[in-house]
Amino acid sequence: MTTTTPSTHTSDKRTVLLVFAALMLVMLLASLSQTVLSTALPTIVGSLDGADHIAWVMTAYLLGMTVTMPIYGRLGDRLGRKPLLLIAIVLFTVGSLLGAIAQDMSLLIAARAVQGLGGGGLMVLSQAAIADVVPARERGKYMGILGAVFGLSSVAGPLLGGWFTEGPGWRWTFWINVPLGVLAFVAVVLLLQKPTVERARTRVDHLGMALLAIATSALILGATWGGHQYAWTSPQIIALGVVTVAAAFAFVAVERRAEEPVMPLGLFRDRNFNLTTVGVIILGVCMFGSLSYLPTYLQMSVGVNATKAGLMMIPMMGGMLVTSIVVGQAVSRTGRYRWYPIAGAVVTGLGLFLLSTIEIGDARWHIEGALLVLGVGIGLGMQVLTLIVQNSFSHRIVGTATAANNFFRQVGGTLGAAAVGSIFTTRLTDSLAKELPESGAGGGSSSLTPDAVADLPPALHDVVVGAYNDALMPIFLWLVPFAAVSAAVLWFVHEKPLHHTIEVAKTDESLGEQTLDAAGAVSGAER
């Protein structure tokens, strides 16, 4: 028999703070890797002669994260978070080593994929582990700080990327993760406790995991290649679409019958989960779609070096950092949270609109002001949406629910980065092919770097700068309606009281996962 009872035990403050310090380091690793390459990317693809594959450097990491998140979340609920977190750290560190020694784009992209396989666990398990020691009512301030860590790393990432690029070299954007990975591994070993609740024998949903990976990979590949490497109506893209749909239907069928599904379909019986799923998908599209290519734009079109491009991103990340902490504290103090993600969607839409109005020669305060507004919008809703999901289910499947939430955000992020990258690359390549002679670009547009653009004759320089601006800025305007849809959907979120205790689940092995409704959903009194 499976029962879920509220625990009256509260971890002492010192233990909570030590565990939280370890989890912040883990979150730092995962989030830093998403941003540290942003300012170094133009130099990297130029030195490896791979501008045509620029989107893949970001997409490979996001894809690796996305397909593994539900797996880490589900197995973490069943086996405990500590061993899986250690595996994720090792994978991430190995991927960083491969990236540091990469001599061509193929190895670099493969290294990013390995990083992503570890990064998915770092992101999900660090958030889910907070629920092991902190009740939902107090969790807001901790989740807010984790969101601030993401914002801080987003500031440090572009700055470090720029500093490394101009100093010891871009390979140090990967080498820096090695000592951090070792430190995170030691911290998790020493500080994170083994599971205190005995778990039932785990029946791994191998088929469900495989189908989910196939569906997700086919979807992302279609978004990445469509309109760029292949026409949208080409047999390759159509085949990927068919694979995506077929694998998705097969996944649902398998999950309905699996004893321990990797993503229990019972999650979708909760209204707040469904609404926040739409919200996080759109947030991912807007956040990663804009964050991935802005530093490249700043270097190529504004004419700043990599370090200054990182500095210009500070308003966006600062807005995200401060807002996330303030909102987290407010949620823990008042227990109210519904309006924050709604306001965040509105402000995010405003920030995207302001970015779309930027033209060549605009004052830097215009660019930085738009980035500040965008950062505030993201900070208002990002961690609150995760808290809403965690508060909707019992502790026994909080990792699964957290992973599902992060999975859909990464799906949106990966699609956003892939779609923006594909459209941006296609528009840029077409424009440069028409206007820029091969000889004038020092070997063609594929090998353009910020330094190469700066050394071009004035006429050619203006062509390249204008091409980057015209290729990217209109895309932000196209993202504004997505933010509006997100605000409309999140309006219907029901504000359930935040739990004051940590629920401890006791599972009878004979029932396994057959009692998802009883064990997976919070009781009516608590909801």
C-alpha positions, -999 to 999 in steps of 0.1 A, spaced: 0 0 0 12 35 -8 7 62 17 18 98 18 20 115 51 32 150 60 64 150 79 67 171 110 105 168 108 123 200 98 159 199 87 181 221 109 190 254 93 227 246 91 221 214 72 197 231 48 222 259 41 250 234 34 229 213 11 217 245 -6 253 257 -11 261 224 -29 230 227 -51 238 263 -60 272 251 -73 255 224 -93 231 249 -108 260 272 -115 276 245 -136 245 239 -156 235 275 -163 270 288 -169 275 263 -197 244 278 -215 259 313 -216 297 311 -214 299 304 -252 276 332 -262 303 359 -265 330 334 -276 308 318 -303 317 341 -332 354 335 -326 350 298 -321 331 292 -353 354 315 -372 385 297 -360 370 263 -368 355 275 -401 320 265 -390 297 295 -392 272 274 -411 269 252 -381 267 280 -355 232 270 -343 243 234 -335 268 246 -309 239 258 -287 213 233 -299 234 202 -292 237 212 -255 200 221 -252 190 188 -269 211 167 -246 196 184 -216 161 180 -229 160 143 -236 176 134 -202 156 156 -179 125 133 -174 149 103 -170 168 120 -142 137 132 -125 119 98 -125 150 78 -115 158 104 -88 124 99 -72 130 61 -72 167 58 -65 175 90 -47 190 122 -62 226 118 -50 239 90 -72 223 104 -103 236 139 -95 272 125 -93 267 107 -127 255 140 -142 285 159 -129 309 133 -144 292 134 -178 292 172 -178 329 174 -168 339 148 -195 320 168 -221 339 199 -210 372 181 -215 362 171 -250 352 206 -259 385 220 -246 405 198 -270 381 199 -300 399 206 -333 369 208 -355 332 216 -353 321 179 -353 340 172 -321 329 205 -306 292 197 -312 296 162 -299 313 176 -267 284 200 -263 259 171 -266 278 151 -238 278 183 -217 240 184 -222 235 148 -211 250 158 -178 235 192 -177 199 178 -177 206 161 -144 223 191 -129 194 214 -137 165 190 -126 181 174 -96 193 206 -81 158 220 -81 141 188 -70 166 182 -41 154 215 -25 120 199 -20 137 171 0 146 196 28 124 227 25 85 228 25 68 246 -3 58 277 18 95 283 26 108 271 -8 100 303 -27 130 322 -13 154 292 -21 140 288 -56 143 326 -61 180 323 -51 185 294 -76 169 317 -102 194 344 -92 222 319 -96 210 314 -132 209 352 -136 244 356 -121 259 329 -142 243 345 -172 262 377 -164 294 358 -155 291 335 -186 293 362 -213 319 381 -193 341 350 -188 336 340 -224 347 374 -236 377 375 -212 388 340 -221 384 348 -259 405 379 -257 430 364 -232 441 328 -228 418 316 -256 382 304 -261 391 268 -251 392 281 -215 354 285 -217 355 246 -214 385 242 -192 369 263 -165 342 237 -160 368 210 -150 378 224 -115 342 235 -110 330 200 -118 355 184 -94 344 208 -66 307 201 -73 314 164 -72 331 166 -38 304 189 -24 276 165 -34 295 135 -19 300 153 14 269 173 18 240 157 0 224 129 21 214 95 8 176 88 6 161 83 40 129 67 27 132 32 15 121 29 -22 104 0 -39 123 -20 -65 126 1 -95 113 -11 -129 129 12 -154 107 23 -183 134 18 -210 109 18 -239 93 50 -227 127 67 -223 137 56 -258 105 68 -274 107 102 -256 143 107 -268 134 98 -304 104 121 -305 123 150 -289 154 145 -311 133 143 -343 114 174 -333 146 194 -326 164 182 -357 134 192 -378 134 227 -363 171 231 -367 175 218 -403 142 231 -416 145 261 -439 183 261 -436 200 228 -444 168 214 -460 137 230 -474 106 227 -451 89 206 -478 119 183 -483 117 145 -477 141 148 -448 121 173 -428 88 156 -436 103 123 -425 114 139 -392 79 152 -387 64 118 -392 89 103 -368 81 129 -342 43 123 -344 47 85 -345 71 84 -316 49 107 -296 18 86 -301 38 54 -293 52 71 -262 17 79 -249 5 43 -255 35 29 -237 32 53 -207 -5 42 -203 7 6 -197 41 11 -180 44 1 -144 67 30 -136 63 55 -165 91 79 -171 65 107 -174 32 96 -157 2 107 -177 -15 114 -144 5 146 -142 -17 160 -170 -48 156 -149 -37 186 -129 -49 219 -143 -21 240 -130 5 216 -144 -11 219 -179 -13 257 -177 23 261 -165 35 237 -191 22 260 -218 37 289 -199 72 274 -195 73 263 -232 67 298 -243 91 312 -217 118 289 -230 112 300 -266 115 336 -257 144 333 -233 167 309 -252 157 323 -285 169 358 -275 197 349 -252 216 326 -276 223 351 -303 223 386 -287 260 385 -277 269 376 -313 248 405 -326 264 429 -302 299 420 -314 291 420 -351 267 449 -354 275 472 -324 312 466 -329 322 459 -293 346 432 -283 337 400 -266 342 413 -230 322 445 -237 294 424 -253 292 405 -220 291 437 -200 262 449 -222 243 418 -212 245 428 -175 212 448 -174 192 417 -186 209 394 -162 208 419 -134 171 424 -139 166 386 -138 187 382 -107 172 409 -86 136 402 -96 140 365 -90 153 370 -54 127 397 -46 98 376 -59 110 345 -41 111 363 -8 77 378 -14 62 344 -22 76 328 10 64 358 31 29 361 17 22 327 2 7 344 -29 22 337 -63 -4 337 -91 2 372 -105 40 370 -108 42 347 -139 14 367 -156 32 399 -151 64 382 -162 49 372 -195 36 408 -201 70 424 -193 88 398 -214 67 407 -244 75 444 -238 112 436 -237 111 416 -269 92 445 -286 118 470 -275 146 448 -288 129 446 -322 131 484 -325 169 485 -323 187 499 -354 223 503 -364 237 534 -346 212 534 -317 225 546 -284 237 518 -260 212 528 -234 184 519 -258 198 484 -262 206 479 -225 172 493 -215 155 468 -236 176 440 -222 168 451 -186 131 449 -193 135 414 -208 154 403 -178 128 416 -153 101 398 -172 120 364 -172 128 368 -135 92 375 -125 80 341 -136 108 315 -142 112 300 -107 76 306 -96 63 283 -124 85 255 -110 72 261 -75 36 260 -87 42 225 -102 60 212 -71 32 224 -49 6 205 -70 20 170 -63 32 150 -34 68 147 -24 70 112 -38 69 124 -74 82 159 -69 113 151 -89 92 137 -118 70 167 -118 100 191 -116 117 172 -144 85 174 -166 83 211 -160 120 216 -169 116 192 -199 89 213 -215 108 245 -208 138 231 -225 117 218 -254 106 254 -258 141 267 -253 156 242 -277 129 250 -303 134 287 -297 171 285 -301 169 262 -331 142 282 -348 158 316 -342 192 301 -351 178 286 -383 159 317 -394 188 340 -383 214 319 -402 193 316 -433 185 353 -435 221 362 -427 236 338 -452 213 348 -480 220 385 -473 257 381 -473 257 358 -503 240 386 -523 261 415 -510 295 402 -498 321 390 -523 340 359 -511 373 376 -514 362 406 -494 352 385 -465 386 368 -462 374 334 -473 337 338 -472 310 345 -447 315 311 -429 348 324 -415 338 358 -404 349 368 -369 344 401 -351 380 411 -357 376 402 -394 345 424 -397 363 453 -380 391 451 -405 368 452 -436 367 482 -458 340 507 -447 316 497 -475 319 460 -468 318 466 -431 285 484 -434 270 455 -455 279 429 -428 267 450 -399 235 458 -416 230 421 -425 233 410 -389 209 437 -377 183 430 -404 186 392 -399 180 391 -361 160 421 -349 127 414 -367 127 379 -351 121 394 -317 90 411 -329 77 377 -341 81 364 -305 59 390 -289 26 372 -297 40 341 -279 44 361 -247 9 374 -250 -5 339 -253 15 329 -222 0 357 -201 -35 347 -213 -30 310 -204 -14 317 -170 -44 339 -161 -63 307 -154 -38 292 -129 -55 284 -96 -36 296 -65 -34 266 -42 -21 272 -6 16 264 -3 24 234 19 39 240 53 54 205 56 74 181 36 54 150 27 72 117 31 59 88 9 59 52 20 55 28 -10 44 -8 -10 63 -26 -37 33 -47 -46 14 -17 -59 43 1 -76 30 30 -97 -6 17 -100 -18 42 -74 -6 74 -91 -38 93 -84 -36 85 -47 1 90 -42 8 114 -70 -18 140 -64 -21 161 -33 -51 154 -12 -81 177 -14 -75 192 20 -39 201 10 -49 214 -25 
